[in-house]
Amino acid sequence: MNYRAKNIGIAVALAALAAILTSVYVVNYKRHVQHGEGKVTVLVAARDIPAGTSGADVIDKKMLKEQTVPRKSRIPGAISSPDLLSQYVATQDIYEGEQVSTRRFAPPQEQGIRSQIKGTQRAYQLEGDDNQLLAGTLKVGDHVDVVGSWGIKNPNGDEAIVSRVVLRNLLVMTAPSGTSGGAKVTNPGSGGEMVQLRVTDAQSQKLIWIQKNSVDNGAGWHLALRPPTNSLDSSNTYQDSKLMLFDGPGRRP
């Protein structure tokens, strides 16, 4: 009888222990589930963000919005502050409603020139001499105008030379080798300098036209450096021999 009672007591004790362990497991599991179902705030794309968009543009153009999601739905690298992207560039397309992750951004230097162009923008490499390209002055990040001269025939058949600003406000993406800093390009084989400018596909047509058709066998163009801030543009005018004779200094913008 005592032996049987002892076995019953052991069985009861084991059952109680099993119940306790089960209870502890259930409580811990519930805590784990509740933690995973907790809400966290992340940033999602308010509209499509194309690859190549700078983090600064993402912030300035308000391309992000806050959204609350379950903790378990938060993707790796998800951000809650847009400032984390300010120095980076999108490496992949991010579609409206998608969570924004640091894994889809990278430093601009890792992307090179490609990170600075999008849509209709193009990188155009322009060759010229030191004077044409402002070698020693021009640096990466500057903005320039292209000024050119070319020959025409007047209605009466006389030949004339005209000059005008051909393109305005082009970004310098790489500078001539004569500069003191930043990315540089040169052409050792010809002794000339090169610069890479950001243009649109339409602007590239004008740029190659002035290279091939300007005076001095295609060398009748120059880059003009714009002010770093608050630069303004005069009205679109041109200059020819007649205007040079009759225009007084300061009479036209």
Secondary structure, DSSP 8 states (H G I E B T S, - for coil): -HHHHHHHHHHHHHHHHHHHHHHHHHHHHHHHHHHHTSEEEEEEESS-B-TT-BHHHHHHTT-EEEEEEEGGG--TTB-S-GGGGTT-EE-S-B-TT-B-BGGGEE-HHHHGGGGG--TTEEEEEEEE-TTTTTTTT--TT-EEEEEEEEEEE-TTS-EEEEEEEEEEEEEEEEEETTSSSS-EEEETTTTEEEEEEEEEHHHHHHHHHHHHHBHHHHT-EEEEE--SSS-------EEEHHHHHH--TTS--
